[in-house]
Amino acid sequence: MREQLRIGKNAGVSRVVIVGGGPGGYEAALVGRQLGGDVTLVDSDGLGGSAVLTDCVPSKTLIATSDVMTEVRQSAELGLRFGPSGQGYVDSSVHVDLEAVNARVLELAKNQSADIAERLRQEDIQILRGTGRLDGPDRVVVQGDDREQSLGADVILLATGARPRELPEAKPDGERILTWTQVYGLCELPERLIVVGSGVTGAEFASAYEALGVDVVLVSSRDRVLPGEDADAAQVLEDVFVRRGMTVMSKSRAASVTRKGDSVAVELTDGREVNGSHCLLAVGSVPNTFGLGLEDVGVGLDRGGFITVDRVSRTSTRGIYAAGDCTGVLMLASVAAMQGRIAMWHSLGDAVTPLDLTNVSSNVFTAPEIATVGVTQRQVDAGEVPASKVTLPLSGNARAKMQGNRDGFVKLFCRPATGIVVGGVVVSPRASELIYPISIAVAERLTVDQIAGAFTVYPSLTGSLAEAARRLRGSRTVA
């Protein structure tokens, strides 16, 4: 029997129901409570969603270990030796215990999820375990383990996320053919890992496992890795991959993946076959929008099944909002969280600034990392945005030389007439940290004069950012 619940404790209090406990959901819940809403969050898989449990937190924890191994490899150049005699090389004396690494990965994800749950409880946010579906534009039905509940709502936010896309002829088995959510069950390093897909996810895992000592084959259907990123940055990364021994197969599309005992065979559309011990599928995501009752209430979907939203997270149905990967809007945890906050600010009557994707910074956690914000080289080359550009190779930076880092660069874009910074690219270790000054400049419309006039530490990698700004001061020609 369905139990009818009225959520609002007091007359006039907005009843907010959020379906999905990822960044879009739990960040929205916190803002909803801050604005006085009576908030219920419906979650089925664990608070934090895929970002915390199977995607961002786990993958970046694995990558943290691979980053250390990358530094170990480079340590010989810095003069480090291992053993009493000092004759051995560090990289020949260190090995990876993948079972221990993955145990740490899963424990960190579990703890992060628990921290989020505790924060929500402290804010008096009701958490219901189960799946939610719409029963009209102002009601959500929650199917739990032992009962069904019907929740009345003044505001509904859908933040149901997405899941790994599967190929019809490449079904994951969780043992040899894997999605990125299944790799943390491995107890031993693969002998030869075939990564199908060279987008951000594929490149990150290929980079990580190569650094851990795995023989990696990266199958890319495009002419280069990271086809959606800055072309110069992608070329640097591909060159590094090849130099370190990775096999990069460009313009190669997988037709099928078949398990053969303790090995896998990836058949390409041109008839070639690639063999390995494991295969990781990184071929995109599909939204979790099926079974939500969207069609019955008029919530619009695009051709890919993603929920269509505007810049304040509204769907096509009044009172229903959506945030995160289920919308397909720049699928980043930071964007999901902002979409959720914006939805609450808008729906509960607070001041709100619509989502501006030109201010979003993003990072590819490879070695080296690739961080970007604002205007892209593609937009400049196409004439969509007039901009001047300066690129400084990392090999000329004193701190980078000291650390043995020579792969990468800093690229800065500004308006030709005003010098206002409109974008940038950083390719280096810890680029995710170095992009922040450029993000501030883009968001606050700072000029290259202002950037050039700020002090940086010497020696430091940030010195290259200031140097790029100084060079742009005197050479504002259209790139």
C-alpha positions in Angstrom: 0.0 0.0 0.0 1.3 3.4 -0.9 1.9 5.7 2.0 0.9 9.4 1.5 3.3 11.8 3.1 3.1 15.6 3.5 6.6 16.8 3.8 6.1 20.5 4.8 6.2 20.8 8.6 4.9 24.4 8.6 2.4 26.2 6.3 4.3 28.3 3.7 7.5 26.2 3.8 8.5 25.0 0.4 8.6 21.3 0.0 11.7 20.2 -2.0 12.2 16.7 -3.2 15.5 15.8 -4.8 16.0 12.5 -6.7 19.6 11.6 -6.8 22.4 11.9 -4.2 25.4 12.9 -6.4 26.9 16.4 -6.4 23.9 17.9 -8.2 21.6 16.5 -5.6 23.4 16.8 -2.2 24.7 20.3 -3.0 21.2 21.4 -3.9 19.8 19.9 -0.7 22.2 22.0 1.4 21.2 25.2 -0.4 17.5 24.2 -0.2 17.8 23.9 3.6 19.8 27.1 3.8 17.0 28.9 2.1 14.4 27.5 4.5 13.0 24.7 2.4 11.8 21.4 3.8 14.1 19.1 1.9 13.9 15.3 1.2 16.7 13.6 -0.8 15.9 10.3 -2.5 19.0 8.2 -3.1 19.4 4.6 -4.4 23.1 4.0 -4.7 24.9 5.9 -1.9 25.3 9.5 -1.2 27.9 11.2 -3.4 26.7 9.3 -6.5 29.0 8.1 -9.1 31.3 11.1 -8.6 32.2 9.8 -5.1 31.6 6.1 -5.3 32.6 4.9 -8.8 34.1 7.9 -10.8 35.9 11.0 -9.6 37.0 10.1 -6.1 38.0 6.5 -6.9 39.7 7.3 -10.2 41.6 10.3 -8.9 42.7 8.2 -5.8 44.1 5.6 -8.2 45.7 8.4 -10.2 47.3 9.8 -7.0 49.3 6.5 -6.7 50.2 6.6 -10.4 51.5 10.1 -10.0 53.9 8.9 -7.3 55.1 6.2 -9.7 55.6 8.8 -12.4 57.8 10.8 -10.0 59.7 7.6 -9.0 60.4 7.0 -12.7 61.9 10.4 -13.1 63.9 10.3 -9.8 67.0 8.8 -11.4 67.4 12.1 -13.4 67.3 13.9 -10.1 70.2 11.8 -8.7 68.2 9.4 -6.5 69.6 5.8 -6.1 68.3 3.0 -4.0 70.0 0.4 -1.7 72.9 0.4 0.7 75.4 0.8 -2.1 73.5 3.5 -3.7 73.9 1.8 -7.1 70.3 0.7 -7.7 67.6 2.8 -9.4 64.5 3.6 -7.5 62.1 2.7 -10.3 63.5 -0.9 -10.5 63.0 -1.4 -6.7 59.4 -0.2 -6.4 56.3 -2.2 -7.3 52.6 -1.7 -7.0 50.3 -3.8 -4.8 47.1 -3.2 -6.8 44.9 -5.0 -4.2 46.1 -2.6 -1.5 45.7 0.4 -3.9 42.1 -0.5 -4.7 41.3 -1.3 -1.1 42.4 2.3 -0.2 40.4 3.6 -3.2 37.2 2.0 -2.0 37.7 2.9 1.6 38.2 6.6 0.7 35.1 6.6 -1.4 33.1 5.0 1.4 34.3 7.5 4.0 33.6 10.4 1.7 30.0 9.2 1.1 29.6 8.8 4.9 30.9 12.4 5.5 28.3 13.7 3.0 25.5 11.7 4.7 26.5 13.1 8.1 26.5 16.7 6.8 23.0 16.3 5.4 21.7 14.9 8.7 23.3 17.8 10.6 21.3 20.1 8.3 18.0 18.2 9.1 17.7 17.0 5.5 15.5 13.8 5.3 17.3 11.0 3.4 15.1 8.2 1.9 16.7 5.1 0.4 15.1 4.0 -2.8 14.3 5.0 -6.4 12.1 7.9 -7.3 9.8 8.6 -10.2 7.4 11.4 -11.0 3.7 11.0 -10.3 2.6 14.3 -11.8 4.4 17.6 -11.8 4.2 18.0 -8.0 4.6 14.5 -6.6 7.4 11.9 -6.4 6.8 8.2 -5.7 9.7 6.6 -3.8 10.1 2.8 -4.1 12.1 1.5 -1.1 13.0 -1.9 0.0 9.9 -2.6 1.9 7.4 0.1 1.0 6.3 2.8 -1.4 5.9 6.4 -0.4 4.3 9.3 -2.2 5.8 12.7 -1.5 4.1 16.0 -2.3 6.5 18.7 -3.6 6.5 22.3 -4.5 9.9 21.9 -6.2 11.4 18.8 -7.7 15.0 18.4 -8.7 16.2 15.4 -10.8 19.8 14.6 -10.4 19.9 10.9 -11.4 23.3 11.0 -13.2 24.6 8.7 -15.9 26.2 5.3 -16.3 28.9 3.9 -18.6 27.8 3.3 -22.2 28.1 -0.3 -23.3 28.7 -1.5 -26.9 26.3 -4.2 -28.2 29.3 -6.4 -29.1 31.4 -5.7 -26.0 29.5 -6.7 -22.9 31.4 -6.1 -19.7 31.8 -9.2 -17.4 33.4 -7.4 -14.5 36.5 -9.7 -14.7 38.3 -9.2 -18.0 36.0 -6.8 -19.9 35.5 -3.8 -17.7 33.8 -0.5 -17.4 35.6 2.2 -15.4 33.2 1.4 -12.4 34.5 -2.2 -12.3 38.3 -1.8 -12.3 38.5 -1.5 -8.5 37.8 -5.2 -8.1 41.1 -6.1 -9.7 43.6 -7.7 -7.3 46.5 -7.8 -9.7 47.9 -5.5 -12.4 46.8 -6.5 -15.9 49.5 -7.9 -18.0 48.3 -6.1 -21.1 45.4 -3.6 -20.8 43.5 -2.5 -23.9 41.7 0.8 -23.4 38.9 1.4 -25.9 38.2 5.1 -26.1 40.6 8.0 -26.0 38.4 10.7 -24.4 39.1 12.0 -21.0 38.2 8.8 -19.1 40.1 6.5 -21.5 43.2 8.8 -21.5 43.2 9.1 -17.7 43.0 5.3 -17.1 45.6 4.6 -19.8 48.0 7.1 -18.3 47.4 5.8 -14.7 47.9 2.1 -15.6 50.9 2.8 -17.8 52.5 4.6 -14.8 51.7 1.6 -12.6 53.7 -0.6 -14.9 51.1 -2.1 -17.2 51.6 -2.6 -20.9 48.8 -0.4 -22.3 47.2 -0.3 -25.7 45.0 2.8 -26.3 42.4 2.3 -29.1 41.3 5.7 -30.5 38.7 6.1 -33.2 39.9 9.6 -33.9 43.2 10.8 -35.4 44.5 11.8 -31.9 43.8 11.3 -28.2 41.5 13.7 -26.4 39.7 14.9 -29.5 37.7 17.3 -27.4 40.6 19.1 -25.8 43.1 21.7 -27.0 44.9 20.1 -29.9 48.4 21.3 -28.8 47.8 19.9 -25.3 46.6 16.6 -26.7 49.6 16.3 -29.0 52.0 16.8 -26.0 50.2 14.0 -24.1 50.2 11.6 -27.0 53.9 12.2 -27.5 54.5 11.4 -23.8 52.4 8.3 -24.0 54.4 6.9 -27.0 57.7 7.9 -25.5 56.9 6.0 -22.3 56.0 2.8 -24.3 52.3 2.9 -24.7 50.8 1.7 -28.0 48.4 4.3 -29.4 46.3 3.1 -32.2 44.8 6.2 -34.0 41.8 6.0 -36.4 41.0 2.6 -35.0 37.4 1.7 -34.0 36.5 -1.3 -32.0 33.8 -3.6 -33.5 33.7 -6.2 -30.7 35.4 -7.4 -27.6 35.5 -11.1 -26.8 36.7 -13.0 -23.8 38.9 -16.0 -24.5 39.7 -17.7 -21.2 42.2 -15.5 -19.4 42.6 -13.1 -22.3 40.5 -10.8 -24.4 40.4 -10.0 -28.1 39.4 -6.7 -29.5 38.4 -6.8 -33.1 38.6 -3.6 -35.0 36.3 -2.5 -37.8 39.2 -2.8 -40.4 39.6 -6.5 -39.5 42.7 -6.2 -37.2 42.6 -7.9 -33.8 44.3 -6.7 -30.7 44.9 -9.2 -27.8 45.4 -8.5 -24.1 44.7 -9.8 -20.7 42.0 -7.1 -19.9 39.9 -4.6 -21.8 38.6 -1.3 -20.3 35.7 0.3 -22.1 35.6 4.1 -22.0 33.2 4.9 -24.8 31.0 7.5 -23.1 28.0 7.7 -20.8 24.2 7.3 -21.1 21.8 9.2 -18.8 19.8 7.6 -16.1 16.5 9.0 -17.3 14.5 5.9 -18.1 11.6 5.0 -15.8 11.4 8.4 -14.2 8.0 9.2 -15.7 9.3 12.2 -17.6 7.2 11.8 -20.6 4.0 11.7 -18.6 4.6 15.2 -17.2 6.1 16.7 -20.3 9.8 16.9 -19.3 11.7 17.2 -22.6 14.6 15.0 -23.6 17.2 15.5 -26.3 18.1 12.9 -28.9 20.6 11.3 -26.5 18.0 10.9 -23.8 19.4 13.7 -21.6 17.0 16.1 -19.8 16.8 19.4 -21.5 17.4 22.4 -19.2 18.0 26.1 -19.4 20.7 28.1 -17.7 18.9 28.1 -14.4 18.3 24.3 -14.5 14.6 24.5 -15.4 13.1 21.7 -17.4 10.2 22.2 -19.8 7.8 21.4 -16.9 7.1 24.1 -14.4 8.4 23.3 -10.9 10.7 20.5 -12.1 14.4 21.2 -12.4 17.4 18.9 -13.3 21.1 19.0 -12.6 24.2 16.9 -13.3 25.1 14.2 -15.8 21.4 13.4 -16.6 21.3 16.8 -18.4 24.4 16.2 -20.5 25.6 19.8 -19.7 29.5 19.6 -19.5 29.6 16.4 -17.4 31.7 17.6 -14.5 31.0 17.2 -10.8 31.6 21.0 -10.3 29.1 21.8 -13.0 26.5 19.4 -11.5 26.9 21.0 -8.1 26.5 24.5 -9.5 23.4 23.4 -11.5 21.9 22.1 -8.3 22.6 25.2 -6.4 21.3 27.4 -9.1 18.1 25.3 -9.2 17.5 26.0 -5.5 18.4 29.7 -5.7 15.9 30.1 -8.6 13.1 28.0 -7.3 13.2 29.3 -3.8 13.4 33.0 -4.8 17.0 33.8 -4.0 19.3 35.9 -6.2 20.7 33.8 -9.0 23.2 34.1 -11.8 22.5 31.8 -14.7 25.1 29.1 -15.5 28.0 30.5 -17.6 30.0 27.6 -19.1 32.8 30.0 -20.3 33.9 30.4 -16.6 34.1 26.6 -16.0 37.6 25.2 -15.5 38.3 21.6 -16.2 41.2 19.2 -15.9 42.3 15.9 -17.5 44.2 14.0 -14.7 46.8 12.4 -16.9 50.6 12.7 -16.5 51.1 15.6 -17.4 47.7 17.0 -16.5 45.8 19.3 -18.9 43.7 22.1 -17.5 41.6 24.6 -19.5 39.2 27.5 -18.9 37.4 29.9 -21.1 38.0 30.5 -24.8 39.5 27.6 -26.8 42.1 27.5 -29.6 39.4 26.0 -31.8 37.1 29.1 -31.3 40.0 31.4 -32.0 41.1 29.5 -35.2 37.5 29.5 -36.4 37.2 33.3 -36.0 34.4 32.9 -33.4 36.4 34.9 -30.8 39.1 37.5 -31.7 42.0 36.9 -29.3 45.7 37.3 -29.0 47.7 34.3 -27.8 51.0 33.5 -26.2 52.3 30.0 -25.6 55.3 29.3 -23.3 56.9 25.8 -23.2 57.4 24.4 -19.7 60.9 23.5 -20.7 61.9 27.1 -20.2 60.6 27.4 -16.7 63.4 27.2 -14.0 61.3 25.3 -11.5 60.2 22.8 -14.1 63.9 22.2 -15.0 64.7 21.6 -11.3 61.9 19.0 -11.0 62.9 17.3 -14.2 59.6 18.3 -16.0 60.0 19.3 -19.6 56.6 18.2 -21.2 54.0 20.9 -21.3 53.2 24.6 -21.7 51.2 27.5 -20.6 48.9 29.2 -23.1 47.0 32.4 -22.5 44.4 34.2 -24.6 43.3 37.9 -24.3 41.2 40.4 -26.2 43.4 42.2 -28.7 42.3 45.7 -27.8 41.6 45.6 -24.1 43.9 42.9 -22.9 41.1 41.2 -20.9 42.0 37.5 -20.3 39.4 35.3 -21.9 41.0 31.8 -21.6 44.0 29.6 -21.0 45.5 26.2 -21.1 48.1 24.7 -18.8 49.8 21.4 -19.5 52.0 20.3 -16.6 52.1 18.4 -13.3 49.4 19.8 -11.0 47.8 21.8 -13.8 44.6 21.5 -11.9 46.0 23.8 -9.3 47.8 26.2 -11.8 44.6 26.9 -13.8 43.0 28.7 -10.8 44.7 32.1 -11.3 43.5 32.0 -15.0 40.0 31.0 -13.9 39.9 34.0 -11.6 41.1 36.3 -14.4 38.5 35.0 -16.8 35.6 35.2 -14.3 36.6 38.7 -13.1 37.6 40.0 -16.5 41.1 40.9 -15.4 43.6 42.2 -17.9 47.0 40.9 -18.8 48.4 44.1 -17.3 46.9 43.2 -14.0 48.2 39.6 -14.2 51.7 40.9 -15.2 51.8 43.3 -12.4 51.2 40.7 -9.7 54.2 39.1 -7.9 55.0 35.4 -8.3 57.4 33.3 -6.3 60.8 32.6 -8.0 61.3 29.9 -9.0 57.7 28.6 -9.5 55.6 27.2 -12.3 53.2 30.1 -11.8 56.0 32.3 -13.0 55.2 31.1 -16.5 51.6 32.5 -16.1 52.9 36.0 -15.3 55.5 35.8 -18.1 52.8 34.9 -20.6 50.8 37.9 -19.5 53.9 40.2 -19.8 54.5 39.0 -23.3 50.8 39.5 -24.2 51.1 43.1 -23.0 53.5 44.0 -25.8 52.1 41.8 -28.6 48.4 41.9 -28.9 48.0 40.6 -32.4 45.1 38.4 -33.4 46.2 34.7 -33.2 
